[in-house]
């Protein structure tokens, strides 16, 4: 350190190395050529180091692509939805895929400034179109009624409750037959007809707990 040697490389230093590697693969006309296998590995590692240090600026940041080219991060794409690949069959789509970030950087591509494929193919600011639902439509209440009518009235429902409890991580499941008849007590019910559903009843219990995610769903 007394001789002026840096304790560690800064963003500026690593960025300069990336720029120099990029420049060494540019010809006189400015065309960008494919990196060697060795240099491609070096660039990928340098980008990872910068990302892990959290010390980088996305402006002018260069990323390696699957084809071994170095391009500004804002011009690069990463595949966030594989089903969209089928939409990239035209010339523009293929061009986008040519700009796909190297696979080793896919998980951190967005934080480095790359744009998701969905953002390239389905830009929200260009969707100036009003959509109207068409086709068959069924009211929710009618749908629920159909589900209840089709539900088997046998031990199948008990098996399904046990399976649901197991899926939720429960270690205990209990069923209680409640023979109480409360149909004449309609206090607090939304409708008097609901008194027919007040008993007798089968009560099901399991010791799993609802999470915040369960309530969100």
DRENDO-1510 file (C-alpha; in Angstrom, 1 decimal, always signed):
<recs>
REC; n; res; u; v; w
REC; 1; UNK; +0.0; +0.0; +0.0 .
REC; 2; UNK; +2.9; +2.3; +0.7 .
REC; 3; UNK; +4.0; +1.9; -2.9 .
REC; 4; UNK; +0.6; +3.0; -4.2 .
REC; 5; UNK; -0.9; -0.4; -4.8 .
REC; 6; UNK; -4.7; -0.4; -4.3 .
REC; 7; UNK; -6.1; -2.6; -1.6 .
REC; 8; UNK; -8.9; -3.7; -4.0 .
REC; 9; UNK; -10.3; -2.8; -7.5 .
REC; 10; UNK; -13.0; -0.2; -7.7 .
REC; 11; UNK; -15.9; +0.0; -10.1 .
REC; 12; UNK; -13.9; +2.4; -12.2 .
REC; 13; UNK; -11.0; +0.0; -12.5 .
REC; 14; UNK; -13.2; -3.0; -13.4 .
REC; 15; UNK; -15.3; -1.0; -15.8 .
REC; 16; UNK; -12.1; +0.2; -17.5 .
REC; 17; UNK; -10.9; -3.4; -18.0 .
REC; 18; UNK; -14.3; -4.3; -19.5 .
REC; 19; UNK; -14.0; -1.3; -21.9 .
REC; 20; UNK; -10.5; -2.3; -22.9 .
REC; 21; UNK; -11.5; -5.9; -23.6 .
REC; 22; UNK; -14.5; -4.6; -25.6 .
REC; 23; UNK; -12.2; -2.2; -27.6 .
REC; 24; UNK; -9.8; -5.0; -28.4 .
REC; 25; UNK; -12.6; -6.8; -30.2 .
REC; 26; UNK; -13.7; -3.8; -32.3 .
REC; 27; UNK; -12.4; -3.3; -35.8 .
REC; 28; UNK; -11.7; +0.0; -37.5 .
REC; 29; UNK; -15.3; +0.3; -38.6 .
REC; 30; UNK; -16.6; -0.1; -35.1 .
REC; 31; UNK; -18.0; -3.5; -35.6 .
REC; 32; UNK; -18.1; -5.7; -32.5 .
REC; 33; UNK; -16.6; -9.1; -32.8 .
REC; 34; UNK; -17.1; -12.3; -30.8 .
REC; 35; UNK; -15.0; -12.7; -27.7 .
REC; 36; UNK; -12.6; -15.7; -27.3 .
REC; 37; UNK; -13.8; -18.4; -24.9 .
REC; 38; UNK; -11.1; -17.3; -22.4 .
REC; 39; UNK; -12.0; -13.6; -22.5 .
REC; 40; UNK; -15.7; -14.4; -22.3 .
REC; 41; UNK; -15.1; -16.3; -19.1 .
REC; 42; UNK; -13.0; -13.3; -17.8 .
REC; 43; UNK; -15.8; -10.8; -18.6 .
REC; 44; UNK; -18.5; -13.0; -17.0 .
REC; 45; UNK; -16.4; -13.2; -13.8 .
REC; 46; UNK; -15.7; -9.5; -13.8 .
REC; 47; UNK; -19.4; -8.7; -14.1 .
REC; 48; UNK; -20.2; -11.0; -11.2 .
REC; 49; UNK; -17.6; -9.3; -9.1 .
REC; 50; UNK; -19.0; -5.9; -9.8 .
REC; 51; UNK; -22.6; -7.1; -9.1 .
REC; 52; UNK; -21.6; -8.8; -5.8 .
REC; 53; UNK; -19.8; -5.6; -4.7 .
REC; 54; UNK; -22.9; -3.5; -5.3 .
REC; 55; UNK; -20.5; -0.9; -6.7 .
REC; 56; UNK; -21.5; -0.3; -10.2 .
REC; 57; UNK; -23.4; +2.2; -12.4 .
REC; 58; UNK; -25.8; +0.9; -15.1 .
REC; 59; UNK; -25.0; +3.7; -17.5 .
REC; 60; UNK; -22.6; +2.5; -20.1 .
REC; 61; UNK; -22.3; -0.9; -18.4 .
REC; 62; UNK; -21.3; -3.6; -20.8 .
REC; 63; UNK; -22.6; -7.2; -20.6 .
REC; 64; UNK; -21.6; -10.3; -22.5 .
REC; 65; UNK; -24.2; -12.0; -24.6 .
REC; 66; UNK; -24.9; -15.6; -25.4 .
REC; 67; UNK; -23.1; -15.1; -28.7 .
REC; 68; UNK; -20.0; -13.8; -27.0 .
REC; 69; UNK; -20.5; -10.1; -27.9 .
REC; 70; UNK; -20.2; -7.2; -25.5 .
REC; 71; UNK; -23.1; -4.8; -25.5 .
REC; 72; UNK; -24.5; -2.0; -23.4 .
REC; 73; UNK; -26.7; -3.4; -20.7 .
REC; 74; UNK; -29.7; -1.4; -21.9 .
REC; 75; UNK; -29.5; -3.1; -25.3 .
REC; 76; UNK; -29.4; -6.6; -23.7 .
REC; 77; UNK; -32.3; -8.9; -23.1 .
REC; 78; UNK; -32.9; -11.7; -20.6 .
REC; 79; UNK; -35.6; -14.3; -20.9 .
REC; 80; UNK; -38.1; -13.8; -18.0 .
REC; 81; UNK; -40.9; -15.9; -19.6 .
REC; 82; UNK; -39.9; -18.9; -21.7 .
REC; 83; UNK; -43.4; -19.1; -23.3 .
REC; 84; UNK; -42.6; -15.7; -25.0 .
REC; 85; UNK; -39.9; -17.4; -27.1 .
REC; 86; UNK; -42.5; -18.6; -29.5 .
REC; 87; UNK; -43.4; -14.9; -30.2 .
REC; 88; UNK; -39.8; -14.1; -31.1 .
REC; 89; UNK; -39.9; -16.0; -34.4 .
REC; 90; UNK; -39.8; -12.9; -36.7 .
REC; 91; UNK; -36.7; -10.9; -37.7 .
REC; 92; UNK; -37.0; -8.5; -34.8 .
REC; 93; UNK; -37.6; -11.3; -32.3 .
REC; 94; UNK; -34.5; -13.1; -33.5 .
REC; 95; UNK; -32.5; -9.9; -33.2 .
REC; 96; UNK; -33.7; -9.6; -29.5 .
REC; 97; UNK; -32.5; -13.1; -28.8 .
REC; 98; UNK; -29.1; -12.4; -30.3 .
REC; 99; UNK; -28.8; -9.7; -27.6 .
REC; 100; UNK; -29.7; -12.2; -24.8 .
REC; 101; UNK; -27.4; -11.9; -21.8 .
REC; 102; UNK; -25.0; -14.8; -21.1 .
REC; 103; UNK; -26.7; -17.6; -19.3 .
REC; 104; UNK; -24.5; -17.3; -16.2 .
REC; 105; UNK; -25.8; -13.8; -15.6 .
REC; 106; UNK; -29.5; -14.5; -16.2 .
REC; 107; UNK; -30.4; -14.3; -12.5 .
REC; 108; UNK; -28.8; -10.9; -12.0 .
REC; 109; UNK; -29.4; -9.5; -15.5 .
REC; 110; UNK; -32.2; -7.1; -14.5 .
REC; 111; UNK; -30.3; -5.5; -11.7 .
REC; 112; UNK; -27.4; -4.9; -14.1 .
REC; 113; UNK; -29.7; -3.0; -16.5 .
REC; 114; UNK; -30.8; -5.6; -19.0 .
REC; 115; UNK; -34.4; -5.5; -20.2 .
REC; 116; UNK; -36.8; -8.6; -19.8 .
REC; 117; UNK; -38.0; -10.2; -23.0 .
REC; 118; UNK; -41.6; -9.5; -22.0 .
REC; 119; UNK; -40.7; -5.8; -21.9 .
REC; 120; UNK; -39.3; -5.9; -25.4 .
REC; 121; UNK; -42.2; -7.9; -27.0 .
REC; 122; UNK; -45.0; -6.5; -24.9 .
REC; 123; UNK; -44.2; -2.9; -24.0 .
REC; 124; UNK; -47.0; -1.6; -21.8 .
REC; 125; UNK; -46.7; +2.0; -23.0 .
REC; 126; UNK; -47.5; +0.8; -26.6 .
REC; 127; UNK; -50.7; -1.0; -25.7 .
REC; 128; UNK; -53.1; +1.7; -26.6 .
REC; 129; UNK; -55.9; -0.8; -27.3 .
REC; 130; UNK; -59.2; -1.3; -25.6 .
REC; 131; UNK; -60.1; -4.9; -25.0 .
REC; 132; UNK; -63.5; -6.4; -24.5 .
REC; 133; UNK; -64.3; -9.8; -23.1 .
REC; 134; UNK; -66.0; -12.1; -25.6 .
REC; 135; UNK; -67.2; -15.7; -25.6 .
REC; 136; UNK; -69.2; -17.7; -23.1 .
REC; 137; UNK; -69.7; -16.2; -19.7 .
REC; 138; UNK; -71.0; -17.8; -16.5 .
REC; 139; UNK; -71.9; -15.9; -13.3 .
REC; 140; UNK; -69.7; -16.8; -10.3 .
REC; 141; UNK; -72.8; -17.9; -8.2 .
REC; 142; UNK; -73.9; -20.2; -11.0 .
REC; 143; UNK; -70.5; -21.7; -11.3 .
REC; 144; UNK; -70.3; -22.3; -7.6 .
REC; 145; UNK; -73.7; -23.9; -7.6 .
REC; 146; UNK; -72.7; -26.2; -10.4 .
REC; 147; UNK; -69.6; -27.2; -8.5 .
REC; 148; UNK; -71.6; -28.1; -5.4 .
REC; 149; UNK; -74.2; -30.0; -7.4 .
REC; 150; UNK; -71.4; -32.1; -9.0 .
REC; 151; UNK; -69.6; -32.7; -5.8 .
REC; 152; UNK; -69.8; -36.4; -4.6 .
REC; 153; UNK; -71.8; -36.9; -1.4 .
REC; 154; UNK; -69.7; -39.8; +0.0 .
REC; 155; UNK; -66.4; -40.4; +1.7 .
REC; 156; UNK; -64.6; -38.6; -1.1 .
REC; 157; UNK; -65.0; -35.2; +0.5 .
REC; 158; UNK; -63.4; -36.5; +3.7 .
REC; 159; UNK; -60.5; -37.9; +1.8 .
REC; 160; UNK; -60.1; -34.5; +0.1 .
REC; 161; UNK; -60.1; -32.7; +3.4 .
REC; 162; UNK; -57.4; -35.0; +4.7 .
REC; 163; UNK; -55.3; -34.4; +1.5 .
REC; 164; UNK; -55.8; -30.6; +1.9 .
REC; 165; UNK; -54.6; -30.8; +5.5 .
REC; 166; UNK; -51.6; -32.9; +4.5 .
REC; 167; UNK; -50.7; -30.4; +1.7 .
REC; 168; UNK; -50.8; -27.6; +4.3 .
REC; 169; UNK; -48.4; -29.5; +6.5 .
REC; 170; UNK; -50.9; -30.5; +9.2 .
REC; 171; UNK; -50.0; -33.4; +11.5 .
REC; 172; UNK; -53.4; -33.8; +13.0 .
REC; 173; UNK; -56.9; -34.1; +11.4 .
REC; 174; UNK; -60.1; -34.5; +13.3 .
REC; 175; UNK; -63.8; -34.9; +12.3 .
REC; 176; UNK; -66.7; -34.3; +14.6 .
REC; 177; UNK; -70.3; -35.1; +14.0 .
REC; 178; UNK; -72.3; -32.2; +15.4 .
REC; 179; UNK; -75.9; -33.4; +15.8 .
REC; 180; UNK; -77.2; -30.0; +17.1 .
REC; 181; UNK; -80.1; -28.5; +15.2 .
REC; 182; UNK; -80.0; -24.7; +15.1 .
REC; 183; UNK; -82.2; -24.2; +12.1 .
REC; 184; UNK; -84.8; -22.2; +14.1 .
REC; 185; UNK; -82.2; -19.7; +15.2 .
REC; 186; UNK; -81.8; -17.3; +12.2 .
REC; 187; UNK; -80.3; -14.5; +14.3 .
REC; 188; UNK; -77.4; -12.8; +12.4 .
REC; 189; UNK; -78.0; -14.8; +9.2 .
REC; 190; UNK; -77.9; -13.0; +5.9 .
REC; 191; UNK; -81.1; -14.7; +4.9 .
REC; 192; UNK; -83.7; -16.7; +6.8 .
REC; 193; UNK; -83.4; -19.6; +4.3 .
REC; 194; UNK; -79.8; -20.1; +5.6 .
REC; 195; UNK; -81.3; -21.5; +8.8 .
REC; 196; UNK; -81.7; -24.8; +6.9 .
REC; 197; UNK; -77.9; -25.0; +6.9 .
REC; 198; UNK; -77.4; -24.5; +10.6 .
REC; 199; UNK; -77.2; -28.2; +11.5 .
REC; 200; UNK; -76.6; -31.1; +11.9 .
REC; 201; UNK; -73.1; -30.8; +10.5 .
REC; 202; UNK; -69.7; -32.5; +10.1 .
REC; 203; UNK; -66.9; -30.4; +11.6 .
REC; 204; UNK; -63.4; -30.8; +10.2 .
REC; 205; UNK; -60.3; -29.6; +12.0 .
REC; 206; UNK; -56.5; -29.7; +11.3 .
REC; 207; UNK; -53.6; -28.2; +13.2 .
REC; 208; UNK; -52.1; -26.3; +10.2 .
REC; 209; UNK; -52.2; -22.5; +10.4 .
REC; 210; UNK; -53.0; -19.9; +7.7 .
REC; 211; UNK; -50.1; -17.8; +6.5 .
REC; 212; UNK; -50.2; -14.3; +5.2 .
REC; 213; UNK; -49.7; -15.8; +1.7 .
REC; 214; UNK; -52.8; -17.9; +2.2 .
REC; 215; UNK; -54.9; -14.9; +3.0 .
REC; 216; UNK; -53.4; -13.0; +0.0 .
REC; 217; UNK; -54.5; -15.9; -2.3 .
</recs>
